Amino acid sequence: MNYDIKDIRLAKKGILRIEWARQNMPVLSLIGELFNKERPLRGIKVSACLHVTTETAVLMEVLKKAGAEIVLCASNPLSTQDDVAASLVKHLKISVFAIKGENKETYYQHIKSCLEIRPHITMDDGADLVSTLHLKPKYQNILTSIIGGTEETTTGVIRLRALANEGRLRYPIIAVNDALTKHLFDNRYGTGQSTIDGILRATNKLIAGSNFLICGYGFCGKGLALRAKGMGANVIISEVSPIRALEAVMDGFLVMPVAEAIKLADIIVTVTGDIDVINKRHFLSMKDGVILANSGHFNVEIDIPSLEKLSIRKRRIRDFVDEYTLKNRKKIYLLGEGRLINLVSAEGHPAQVMDLSFSNQALSVEYIVKNYKKLDKKVYKVPEEIDRKVATFKLQSMGIKIDNLTEEQKDYLLSWKEGT
């Protein structure tokens, strides 16, 4: 059901935290000012399935300024900040279907409720809205009103490209995740810092001196490795890509298969987007007291059902820390039920990083509204002009100036010239 406002103090707390985020999101705030004047989304209904955080609240404000009617639900059962949800309902009059800790049944009921407005635009972080629309026959009639959608994260883009490759995608999607100003910054600097933040808040363990295994060396893994190294950890990388593995070696990290690395690791974090990265054959080889966490979108990277079967006891020892005692008496500490630890026990990415990602979101929605008649039913990258605009606005907000090419330099780069 819709979020029930029972505690006015909760909503007031959310308002102050949203204000703090807004102050650190100058680009999105500038876009909001432009949208407020131009109202490019007037009459457009948006169903958004995102992590309900302070930064998301600022994005919702901007979309509302643009004239959109918005309904928001959570993209993860444990990532909702309840004070933010309360504030959005009470102060912005935006319908929110999200409660931190909701069970699986409630989570999917909220997704269904989010679609009841018959949206023109879907905004996803993990593709659960698109998945529900495409895989549930009773939602086929809603598809006729949708003109396009956006997708925020790597996992969602993978799912959507698979759907498009099968010829089953029913409307165009812009992969916001693939914008350079998103994955170069959000994934690397945001995930890197916020994952460490989540682990520290959940465990209060010392990072320095620990053997820190990172499964996956994409942009998220690179950012996490850099932060862990900076805090004094001995970083080990496991990869399946020879190119990324070589890059990790050249960046100064140990690289080895998961089966070898887990015997050494004190802390293990998965950031791959794939299933069963840590599985049944790995658990028995782990150190006693190992900390196990995930920062990929879904809780499938760690084979939790197998961990449950191997255990003779499970208990909640701290908030977001479950202790599993195996049959060999070793203990494994799983953080955040295997879900996104940076959002489960911390606050997710800093606002300065989400400023870039959500600016891409807002401008991509505007682009769809203006151009949907020319778009095919496939997954598109964020238009380069949007990516460059976001970067330019961000530099301006930081007081940083850059050079511009002269006309002669432009001509040279666009023509063939014989070298001398």
C-alpha positions as CSV (number, residue, x, y, z in Angstrom):
1,M,0.0,0.0,0.0
2,N,1.0,3.6,-0.2
3,Y,3.5,4.9,2.3
4,D,1.6,5.7,5.5
5,I,2.7,9.0,7.3
6,K,2.5,8.2,11.0
7,D,5.5,10.1,12.3
8,I,5.7,13.8,11.3
9,R,9.2,13.9,12.8
10,L,10.4,11.3,10.4
11,A,9.2,13.4,7.4
12,K,10.9,16.5,8.9
13,K,14.2,14.6,9.3
14,G,13.9,13.6,5.6
15,I,13.4,17.1,4.5
16,L,16.6,18.3,6.1
17,R,18.6,15.4,4.7
18,I,17.1,16.0,1.2
19,E,18.1,19.7,1.5
20,W,21.7,18.5,2.3
21,A,21.7,16.4,-0.8
22,R,20.3,19.1,-3.0
23,Q,23.1,21.5,-1.9
24,N,25.6,18.9,-3.2
25,M,23.8,18.4,-6.5
26,P,24.3,21.7,-8.4
27,V,24.0,20.3,-11.9
28,L,20.6,18.6,-11.2
29,S,19.5,21.8,-9.4
30,L,20.4,23.8,-12.5
31,I,18.4,21.4,-14.7
32,G,15.5,21.8,-12.3
33,E,15.5,25.5,-12.7
34,L,15.4,25.1,-16.5
35,F,12.7,22.5,-16.3
36,N,10.6,24.7,-14.0
37,K,10.6,27.4,-16.8
38,E,10.2,25.1,-19.8
39,R,7.9,22.4,-18.3
40,P,9.1,19.8,-20.9
41,L,7.3,16.9,-19.1
42,R,3.9,18.5,-18.7
43,G,1.3,15.8,-18.9
44,I,3.8,13.0,-18.8
45,K,3.4,10.2,-16.2
46,V,6.6,8.6,-14.9
47,S,6.8,5.3,-12.9
48,A,10.2,5.2,-11.2
49,C,11.7,2.1,-9.6
50,L,14.8,3.5,-7.8
51,H,16.6,3.3,-4.5
52,V,14.6,5.7,-2.3
53,T,17.4,7.9,-1.1
54,T,17.9,11.6,-0.6
55,E,19.5,11.9,-4.0
56,T,16.5,10.2,-5.6
57,A,14.3,12.7,-3.8
58,V,16.1,15.5,-5.5
59,L,15.6,13.8,-8.9
60,M,11.9,13.4,-8.1
61,E,11.7,17.2,-7.3
62,V,13.3,18.0,-10.7
63,L,10.9,15.8,-12.6
64,K,7.9,17.3,-10.8
65,K,9.2,20.8,-11.7
66,A,9.3,19.7,-15.3
67,G,5.5,18.9,-15.1
68,A,5.6,15.2,-14.6
69,E,3.2,13.1,-12.5
70,I,5.4,10.7,-10.6
71,V,5.0,7.4,-8.7
72,L,8.0,6.0,-7.0
73,C,8.8,2.5,-5.7
74,A,12.0,0.9,-4.3
75,S,14.4,-1.0,-6.5
76,N,15.6,-3.1,-3.6
77,P,13.8,-4.2,-0.4
78,L,16.5,-3.0,1.9
79,S,17.7,0.3,0.3
80,T,14.8,2.6,1.2
81,Q,15.4,5.5,3.6
82,D,12.0,5.7,5.3
83,D,12.4,9.4,6.3
84,V,12.9,10.3,2.7
85,A,9.9,8.3,1.6
86,A,7.8,10.0,4.3
87,S,9.1,13.5,3.2
88,L,8.3,12.8,-0.5
89,V,4.7,11.9,0.4
90,K,4.1,14.7,2.9
91,H,5.9,17.6,1.4
92,L,6.1,16.9,-2.3
93,K,2.8,15.0,-2.6
94,I,4.5,12.2,-4.6
95,S,3.1,8.7,-4.2
96,V,5.8,6.4,-2.8
97,F,5.5,2.6,-2.4
98,A,8.5,1.6,-0.4
99,I,9.4,0.6,3.2
100,K,12.8,-0.5,4.3
101,G,12.9,-4.2,5.0
102,E,9.8,-5.1,3.0
103,N,9.4,-8.7,2.1
104,K,9.6,-10.1,-1.4
105,E,5.8,-10.2,-1.8
106,T,5.4,-6.6,-0.7
107,Y,8.3,-5.5,-2.9
108,Y,6.6,-6.8,-6.0
109,Q,3.2,-5.6,-5.0
110,H,4.7,-2.1,-4.7
111,I,6.1,-2.5,-8.3
112,K,2.6,-3.4,-9.5
113,S,1.1,-0.4,-7.6
114,C,3.7,1.9,-9.3
115,L,2.5,0.8,-12.7
116,E,-1.2,1.5,-12.0
117,I,-0.9,5.1,-13.2
118,R,-0.4,3.7,-16.8
119,P,3.0,5.5,-17.2
120,H,4.4,7.1,-20.4
121,I,7.9,6.7,-19.1
122,T,9.5,4.0,-16.9
123,M,12.6,4.8,-14.9
124,D,14.4,1.6,-13.7
125,D,17.4,0.7,-11.5
126,G,17.7,-3.0,-12.2
127,A,14.9,-3.4,-14.8
128,D,12.2,-4.7,-12.5
129,L,9.5,-2.4,-14.0
130,V,10.4,-3.5,-17.5
131,S,10.6,-7.1,-16.4
132,T,7.1,-7.0,-14.8
133,L,5.6,-5.3,-17.8
134,H,7.1,-7.7,-20.3
135,L,6.7,-11.0,-18.4
136,K,3.2,-10.6,-16.9
137,P,0.4,-10.9,-19.5
138,K,-2.1,-8.8,-17.5
139,Y,0.2,-5.8,-17.9
140,Q,0.2,-5.9,-21.7
141,N,-2.4,-3.2,-22.0
142,I,-0.2,-0.8,-20.0
143,L,2.6,-1.2,-22.6
144,T,0.5,0.6,-25.2
145,S,0.8,3.9,-23.4
146,I,4.6,3.7,-22.8
147,I,6.8,5.8,-25.1
148,G,10.2,4.9,-23.5
149,G,12.2,4.3,-20.4
150,T,15.6,4.7,-18.8
151,E,17.9,2.3,-16.9
152,E,20.3,3.3,-14.2
153,T,22.6,0.3,-13.5
154,T,24.8,-2.3,-15.2
155,T,22.7,-5.3,-14.2
156,G,19.5,-3.7,-15.6
157,V,21.2,-2.9,-18.9
158,I,22.4,-6.5,-19.2
159,R,18.9,-7.7,-18.8
160,L,17.4,-5.2,-21.2
161,R,20.0,-5.9,-23.9
162,A,19.2,-9.6,-23.6
163,L,15.5,-8.8,-24.0
164,A,16.2,-6.5,-27.0
165,N,18.5,-9.2,-28.7
166,E,15.6,-11.7,-28.4
167,G,13.4,-9.2,-30.2
168,R,11.1,-8.9,-27.2
169,L,11.7,-5.4,-26.0
170,R,8.5,-3.4,-26.5
171,Y,9.7,0.2,-26.2
172,P,13.0,2.1,-26.4
173,I,15.2,2.4,-23.4
174,I,18.1,4.8,-22.8
175,A,20.9,3.1,-20.8
176,V,21.9,5.9,-18.5
177,N,24.4,3.5,-16.9
178,D,26.5,3.7,-20.1
179,A,26.9,7.5,-20.1
180,L,30.6,8.3,-19.5
181,T,29.6,10.8,-16.8
182,K,27.7,7.9,-15.1
183,H,29.9,4.8,-15.1
184,L,33.2,6.6,-15.1
185,F,32.2,8.4,-11.9
186,D,29.2,6.8,-10.2
187,N,30.5,3.2,-10.6
188,R,34.1,4.0,-9.8
189,Y,34.0,6.8,-7.2
190,G,30.5,6.2,-5.8
191,T,30.6,2.4,-5.4
192,G,34.2,2.5,-4.3
193,Q,33.5,4.9,-1.4
194,S,30.0,3.8,-0.4
195,T,30.9,0.1,-0.3
196,I,33.7,0.7,2.1
197,D,31.3,2.9,4.1
198,G,28.7,0.1,4.2
199,I,31.2,-2.5,5.4
200,L,32.5,-0.2,8.1
201,R,29.1,0.8,9.4
202,A,27.9,-2.8,9.5
203,T,31.1,-4.3,11.1
204,N,33.3,-1.5,12.6
205,K,36.2,-3.7,11.4
206,L,39.7,-2.4,10.6
207,I,40.4,-2.5,6.9
208,A,44.2,-1.9,7.2
209,G,46.2,-5.1,7.1
210,S,43.3,-7.2,5.9
211,N,43.3,-9.4,2.8
212,F,40.5,-7.8,0.8
213,L,39.2,-9.9,-2.1
214,I,37.2,-8.2,-4.8
215,C,35.4,-10.3,-7.3
216,G,35.1,-8.3,-10.5
217,Y,37.4,-5.5,-11.9
218,G,34.9,-3.4,-13.8
219,F,34.5,0.2,-12.9
220,C,32.9,-0.7,-9.6
221,G,35.7,-3.1,-8.7
222,K,38.4,-0.6,-9.7
223,G,36.9,2.0,-7.5
224,L,36.6,-0.4,-4.6
225,A,40.1,-1.7,-5.0
226,L,41.5,1.8,-5.0
227,R,39.7,2.8,-1.8
228,A,40.5,-0.5,0.0
229,K,44.2,-0.1,-1.0
230,G,44.1,3.5,0.3
231,M,42.9,2.2,3.7
232,G,45.8,-0.2,3.9
233,A,44.3,-3.4,2.7
234,N,46.1,-6.1,0.8
235,V,43.9,-6.2,-2.3
236,I,43.3,-9.4,-4.3
237,I,41.3,-9.4,-7.6
238,S,39.5,-12.3,-9.2
239,E,38.4,-11.9,-12.8
240,V,37.2,-13.9,-15.8
241,S,38.2,-11.2,-18.4
242,P,41.9,-11.5,-19.3
243,I,42.0,-7.8,-20.2
244,R,40.6,-6.7,-16.9
245,A,42.8,-9.2,-15.0
246,L,45.9,-7.8,-16.8
247,E,44.8,-4.3,-16.0
248,A,44.5,-5.3,-12.3
249,V,48.0,-6.7,-12.3
250,M,49.4,-3.5,-14.0
251,D,47.5,-1.5,-11.3
252,G,49.5,-3.3,-8.7
253,F,47.0,-5.9,-7.3
254,L,47.4,-9.6,-6.8
255,V,45.2,-11.6,-9.3
256,M,44.1,-15.1,-8.8
257,P,41.1,-17.4,-9.1
258,V,38.3,-17.2,-6.5
259,A,39.0,-20.7,-5.3
260,E,42.6,-19.7,-4.3
261,A,41.9,-16.2,-3.1
262,I,39.1,-17.1,-0.7
263,K,41.6,-19.2,1.4
264,L,43.5,-15.9,2.1
265,A,40.7,-13.4,2.3
266,D,39.5,-11.7,5.5
267,I,36.9,-9.6,3.6
268,I,35.2,-10.7,0.3
269,V,33.1,-8.4,-1.9
270,T,31.4,-9.3,-5.1
271,V,30.8,-6.7,-7.8
272,T,30.2,-8.6,-11.0
273,G,26.4,-8.6,-11.8
274,D,26.5,-12.4,-12.3
275,I,25.2,-15.3,-10.3
276,D,27.0,-17.7,-7.9
277,V,30.3,-15.9,-7.9
278,I,30.8,-17.2,-4.4
279,N,29.2,-20.7,-4.3
280,K,29.0,-23.9,-2.3
281,R,32.5,-25.2,-3.1
282,H,34.0,-21.9,-1.8
283,F,32.4,-21.7,1.7
284,L,34.2,-24.6,3.3
285,S,37.6,-23.2,2.2
286,M,37.1,-19.8,3.7
287,K,38.9,-18.5,6.8
288,D,37.1,-18.6,10.2
289,G,35.5,-15.2,10.7
290,V,35.5,-14.1,7.1
291,I,33.3,-11.1,6.1
292,L,31.2,-11.6,3.0
293,A,29.5,-8.8,1.2
294,N,28.0,-7.9,-2.2
295,S,27.8,-4.6,-4.0
296,G,26.1,-5.8,-7.2
297,H,22.5,-5.0,-7.8
298,F,20.9,-8.4,-7.0
299,N,21.5,-10.8,-4.1
300,V,22.4,-13.6,-6.5
301,E,26.2,-13.2,-6.6
302,I,26.6,-15.1,-3.3
303,D,24.9,-18.5,-3.3
304,I,23.0,-17.9,0.0
305,P,20.8,-21.0,-0.2
306,S,23.9,-23.2,-0.3
307,L,25.3,-21.3,2.7
308,E,22.1,-21.9,4.6
309,K,22.3,-25.6,3.9
310,L,25.9,-25.8,5.0
311,S,25.2,-24.1,8.2
312,I,24.2,-25.6,11.5
313,R,23.4,-22.2,13.1
314,K,22.5,-18.7,12.0
315,R,22.0,-15.7,14.1
316,R,21.8,-11.9,13.7
317,I,24.9,-10.7,15.6
318,R,24.7,-7.0,14.6
319,D,22.4,-4.9,12.4
320,F,22.9,-6.2,8.9
321,V,25.4,-8.9,10.0
322,D,24.3,-12.5,10.0
323,E,26.6,-15.1,11.5
324,Y,26.6,-18.5,9.9
325,T,28.3,-21.4,11.7
326,L,29.3,-24.2,9.3
327,K,29.4,-27.9,10.1
328,N,33.2,-27.5,10.4
329,R,32.5,-24.9,13.2
330,K,34.0,-22.1,11.1
331,K,32.0,-18.8,11.1
332,I,31.1,-16.7,8.0
333,Y,29.6,-13.2,8.5
334,L,27.2,-12.3,5.7
335,L,26.5,-8.6,5.4
336,G,23.1,-7.1,4.5
337,E,21.6,-10.5,3.5
338,G,23.8,-10.4,0.4
339,R,22.1,-7.3,-1.0
340,L,23.8,-4.0,-1.9
341,I,25.8,-3.3,1.2
342,N,26.4,0.3,0.3
343,L,22.7,1.0,0.5
344,V,21.6,-1.6,3.1
345,S,23.8,-0.4,5.9
346,A,25.0,3.0,4.6
347,E,23.5,5.7,2.5
348,G,24.6,4.8,-1.0
349,H,26.6,7.0,-3.3
350,P,27.5,10.6,-2.2
351,A,25.3,13.3,-3.6
352,Q,28.1,14.8,-5.6
353,V,28.4,11.6,-7.6
354,M,24.6,11.1,-8.0
355,D,24.4,14.6,-9.3
356,L,26.0,13.3,-12.6
357,S,23.9,10.1,-12.8
358,F,20.6,11.7,-12.1
359,S,21.3,14.7,-14.4
360,N,21.7,12.1,-17.1
361,Q,18.4,10.5,-16.0
362,A,16.5,13.8,-16.1
363,L,17.8,14.9,-19.5
364,S,17.3,11.4,-21.0
365,V,13.6,11.5,-20.0
366,E,13.3,14.9,-21.7
367,Y,15.1,13.5,-24.8
368,I,12.6,10.6,-25.0
369,V,9.6,12.8,-24.7
370,K,10.9,15.0,-27.6
371,N,12.2,12.2,-29.8
372,Y,10.3,9.0,-29.0
373,K,8.6,8.9,-32.5
374,K,12.0,8.5,-34.1
375,L,13.3,5.8,-31.7
376,D,13.2,2.0,-32.3
377,K,12.5,-0.6,-29.7
378,K,16.0,-1.1,-28.6
379,V,18.5,0.0,-25.9
380,Y,20.2,3.3,-26.7
381,K,23.3,4.9,-25.2
382,V,22.8,8.4,-23.7
383,P,23.2,10.9,-26.5
384,E,26.7,12.4,-26.5
385,E,25.4,15.9,-26.3
386,I,23.7,15.1,-23.0
387,D,26.9,13.4,-21.6
388,R,29.0,16.5,-22.6
389,K,26.4,18.9,-21.2
390,V,26.4,17.2,-17.8
391,A,30.2,17.2,-17.7
392,T,30.3,20.9,-18.7
393,F,27.7,21.9,-16.1
394,K,29.7,19.9,-13.4
395,L,32.9,21.6,-14.3
396,Q,31.2,25.0,-14.2
397,S,29.8,24.3,-10.7
398,M,33.3,23.5,-9.5
399,G,34.7,26.7,-10.9
400,I,36.9,24.8,-13.4
401,K,37.6,26.2,-16.9
402,I,39.0,24.2,-19.8
403,D,40.3,25.1,-23.3
404,N,38.4,25.1,-26.5
405,L,39.7,24.1,-29.9
406,T,40.4,26.8,-32.4
407,E,38.6,26.6,-35.8
408,E,42.0,25.7,-37.3
409,Q,42.4,22.8,-34.8
410,K,38.9,21.6,-35.6
411,D,39.6,21.6,-39.3
412,Y,42.9,19.7,-38.8
413,L,41.2,17.0,-36.8
414,L,38.5,16.6,-39.3
415,S,40.8,16.4,-42.4
416,W,43.7,14.4,-43.6
417,K,47.0,16.3,-43.4
418,E,50.3,15.0,-44.5
419,G,52.7,15.0,-41.5
420,T,56.0,16.9,-41.6
